[in-house]
Amino acid sequence: MKELSFEEVKNLRIGTIGTPARDKYELEAESIILAAKIKQVRKQKGMNQDELGVLIGVKKSQISKIETNPQDMKLSTIMRIVKALDMEIVLESGGIKVKSVLV
């Protein structure tokens, strides 16, 4: 039996790149990665969810939702978070690249 790469498994299980199911999967994966990076940088800066919420004008529950269920993030909220955490997001054809400047 032939061993399959992760990409081959995704092609078989989800669909090839460019299909609606694969596009949905890739978008969800990028959202999860972005949310994890936001949480990581927030913690590295010694900030809790309440403090970040105050900085960007939302409740702690909104920050929690973004960090745990990122599929419905508003772009305006993401941009406020990025600015508050001194992060940089680079959109590339291969996905999102997140950079952070730690103080």
Residue pairs with C-beta under 8 A, 6 or more apart in sequence:
4 12
10 22
10 25
11 17
11 22
14 21
14 22
14 25
15 21
15 22
15 25
16 22
17 26
26 95
28 71
30 95
30 96
31 70
31 71
31 73
32 70
33 95
33 96
33 98
34 70
34 73
34 78
34 89
34 96
34 98
35 66
35 67
35 68
35 70
35 73
36 67
37 87
37 98
37 100
38 66
38 67
38 81
38 85
38 87
39 67
41 85
41 87
41 100
41 102
42 48
42 49
42 52
42 63
42 85
44 100
44 102
45 85
45 102
45 103
47 85
49 60
49 63
49 64
49 67
50 60
50 63
52 63
52 81
52 84
52 85
53 59
53 60
53 62
53 63
55 84
56 77
56 80
56 81
56 84
57 80
58 77
62 77
65 72
66 73
66 77
66 78
66 81
78 89
81 87
82 88
82 89
85 100
86 100
86 101
86 103
87 98
87 99
87 100
87 101
88 98
88 99
88 100
88 101
89 96
89 97
89 98
89 99
90 96
90 97
90 98
90 99
91 97
